[in-house]
């Protein structure tokens, strides 16, 4: 962290440094020396200093380009500087490197820190007489926002799966009634989608292609995803709130007869008001999506979207569930752990796309992120927040995929009248445990994790084990 102060202002910036250059950085700001700053002349810090006193006892600020970090550091050292701060021409930081075989790590004895482009401009804008301190504070081992994210995810899965079970029970009862009365024409599915193995295979291939397209054309396709999310989440919010609105004894009158395209069926006034409210929420998020409070809107829309999909997508059998979960498990592992081995950037395709960091190696400045995640801001205040993402993220796929399976389990509970809804309760608990294991792996490995690697075995094996114990495995497998 670079802590800059003037007589009137102070600011913290994220920097990266090479520990092979200079002494180890202090971990406490109170024990960190203060260096007055001076701008390099010329700004790229590639020319030899005019004298050994030009940057005497100061931190010299230069810009990246035209020569190596080692050359910039040596020029700063020969000018009497105690540190070199190099401003990148992109909005990212990385560790500056030298040539070990050429002895560059032994020759350069002052620290060289890399600062992001925007932060560099802010640093220069602080005015004159700026002093800086370079230190390495210890990381926070735990942030309470993980608890909030866990509650939000488990609650979304539980509500969506419970609602799916109730809806499927009603549909099943309607189908039985139609069969008994000999009326097979009427569709009682209420807009629900029944998934087949072929649909699962096509879906997995499509999302693989979409992820690769996002990786290579992120700065264009991100806006397509934003628009699609706004439309889908608007529909999801309407779907979730409609039962509540219909329960209220207000605005139940219908609008007059008309020829308007969307109002020909004369909907109730309260449903029109609800539709306008949902569209307003979606538009509000779309306009303010990069504001500091926009995460609240995104989570409301995201939770509604997930609950609606879990409720409306029907997995008919354990066979289809297993195909879906196993294929998406392989997909998750491949794009998180395998793609870094042969991608041009050496980075995980999944992690780079989900966090929006893919724009760094594409050499473009881009602040848009995919909205297909739940995000909770960090609750623990730390100076390292300037370096880490200020949010913890959980992708919708890590909610929807287990949620669809748990919804199937609850449907089996309601139709088969299993005692205490054992499949639903057990798989929901298994999902919560799997999510805790995911967070634990993330904490231990300090890198993005394929959450389905932990979630799929937890929920799938739990349901299978109960079915085997109760002698219902064949019944569950065929649906």
C-alpha positions, -999 to +999 in steps of 0.1 A: +000+000+000+012+035-008+000+061+017+003+096+004-001+127+026-001+165+022-008+193+047-045+190+038-052+156+023-042+119+025-050+089+003-041+052+001-033+035-032-026-001-042+008-008-055+028-039-063+065-044-058+092-070-063+106-082-029+140-088-045+145-050-048+152-031-016+146-041+020+115-059+032+085-035+035+072-027+070+039-042+080+028-012+102+025+023+089+038+037+122+071+020+115+073+031+079+096+060+068+082+090+050+096+100+016+091+134+000+081+129-037+096+144-069+085+139-105+111+123-128+126+145-155+121+132-181+089+115-169+098+080-182+128+079-159+149+063-187+176+090-188+205+092-165+201+117-136+217+151-140+235+146-107+237+122-077+216+147-057+187+151-082+163+129-063+183+129-030+163+111-002+131+112-021+107+089-038+108+096-075+076+093-096+080+081-132+060+066-159+061+031-175+076+027-210+107+029-232+130+011-207+129-017-182+119-014-145+155-022-136+168+007-157+142+031-141+152+019-106+189+023-113+184+058-126+164+067-095+191+051-073+219+070-091+200+102-085+199+096-048+163+084-046+151+060-018+123+046-038+109+046-074+071+048-081+062+038-117+028+048-130+014+022-154-003+032-186-032+008-178-056+007-148-039-024-132-009-032-111+015-061-114+049-071-100+078-055-118+105-080-127+142-080-134+167-103-150+181-125-123+209-140-144+222-105-152+224-097-115+197-070-116+183-080-082+217-075-065+225-042-082+192-024-074+188-018-037+157+005-036+121-006-039+103-002-072+065+001-070+039+000-098+009+022-095-023+020-117-029+048-143-059+065-126-043+063-091-011+078-105-031+108-118-048+111-084-014+110-067-001+138-089-033+158-083-028+159-045-005+189-051+029+199-039+048+187-009+034+151-010+051+125+012+046+088+007+050+057+028+053+022+013+043-007+035+027-041+034-001-045+059-012-081+068-044-093+051-077-098+068-083-135+074-121-133+074-148-109+064-184-111+078-199-105+044-193-142+036-220-149+062-244-126+045-236-141+011-242-176+025-276-167+040-286-150+008-276-180-014-291-207+009-323-186+013-326-182-024-322-219-031-346-229-003-373-205-013-370-213-050-369-251-044-398-250-020-419-230-045-409-254-073-422-284-052-455-268-045-460-258-082-450-293-094-475-309-070-503-287-083-493-296-119-491-333-111-526-331-094-540-314-125-525-340-148-539-368-127-573-351-128-572-346-165-562-383-170-590-395-149-615-373-167-601-381-201-591-345-208-556-345-221-557-314-242-553-287-215-518-277-205-516-273-167-478-266-166-484-228-160-454-219-182-430-243-166-402-258-188-395-295-186-359-303-194-347-333-215-312-348-217-308-333-252-317-299-239-291-303-211-263-311-237-272-282-259-274-259-230-239-268-217-224-264-252-241-230-255-227-217-222-192-229-231-194-210-263-208-179-246-180-180-220-154-181-247-170-153-266-171-132-234-134-139-228-124-126-262-151-100-268-158-089-233-159-051-239-187-056-265-207-085-252-209-073-216-235-047-226-256-075-243-255-094-210-264-063-190-295-057-212-305-094-211-301-094-173-323-063-169-351-079-190-349-113-173-346-100-138-376-077-144-396-107-154-383-127-124-392-099-100-427-097-115-430-135-111-420-134-075-441-105-064-473-114-084-487-139-057-483-112-031-500-086-052-529-110-061-533-117-024-539-080-016-576-069-020-566-038-040-567-028-077-584-060-088-606-042-114-596-047-150-588-019-175-614-010-201-614-028-235-587-016-258-566-025-289-532-018-273-507-046-281-498-055-245-532-047-229-557-064-252-564-091-225-575-063-201-552-071-172-560-060-136-548-026-126-526-040-098-507-062-123-500-032-145-487-013-115-466-042-105-452-045-141-443-008-140-426-011-106-405-041-118-395-023-150-386+008-129-364-013-107-346-029-136-341+005-154-329+021-121-303-006-118-293-003-154-287+034-151-270+033-117-253-001-120-218+013-112-230+034-082-218+024-048-253+013-037-262-006-069-252-039-054-285-038-034-306-034-066-285-061-083-290-086-054-328-079-053-331-085-090-306-114-090-324-133-061-357-128-079-343-140-112-329-172-095-360-180-075-381-176-107-359-199-127-357-226-100-395-225-098-402-226-135-376-250-148-386-286-142-361-314-140-382-346-145-359-373-131-327-380-112-311-391-145-316-357-161-304-340-128-273-361-128-264-354-164-269-316-159-249-315-126-220-336-138-216-318-171-217-284-154-192-297-128-168-307-156-174-273-173-167-254-140-135-274-133-122-270-169-127-233-172-113-225-137-084-250-133-075-262-168-078-231-190-049-213-173-026-240-187-030-229-223-047-195-224-027-166-238-029-147-205-022-177-183-054-168-164-085-188-156-112-180-182-140-183-157-124-161-130-113-134-155-148-131-171-167-133-138-146-105-122-142-084-153-104-086-151-103-100-186-100-064-199-066-061-183-048-085-207-070-073-236-052-039-232-083-019-226-097+002-197-132-011-189-151-008-157-182-029-165-187-062-148-211-090-156-242-087-134-248-125-132-235-126-096-247-118-061-223-093-046-219-082-010-195-054+000-168-061+025-179-053+060-145-053+077-126-020+071-091-026+060-064-005+043-060-035+019-094-027+005-077-005-020-060-036-034-087-063-031-121-063-047-145-044-024-171-072-029-175-109-024-191-126-054-212-157-060-222-166-095-259-173-103-248-207-116-237-218-082-272-210-070-293-222-100-276-255-107-280-270-072-313-251-068-329-269-097-318-303-083-332-294-048-364-282-065-367-317-081-361-333-047-389-312-031-412-321-060-405-357-053-413-351-016-446-334-023-458-359-049-446-390-030-455-376+004-422-385+020-421-379+057-409-344+068-399-336+032-366-355+039-351-350+004-357-312+004-344-306+039-314-329+035-303-315+002-308-279+013-286-285+043-261-302+020-260-271-002-253-249+028-225-273+039-211-274+004-211-236+002-192-234+035-166-259+021-163-237-010-156-206+011-131-226+031-113-237-001-113-201-013-097-189+019-071-216+020-061-215-017-063-177-021-076-181-056-110-185-075-126-218-069-150-239-091-179-238-066-197-267-083-167-289-075-179-288-038-216-282-043-225-309-068-211-339-048-227-325-016-262-322-029-262-350-055-247-377-032-269-366-003-301-372-024-288-404-039-278-418-005-312-411+010-329-427-020-307-458-018-314-461+019-352-457+015-353-481-016-365-453-038-335-449-061-351-465-092-382-444-087-362-412-083-340-421-113-368-425-137-390-397-123 
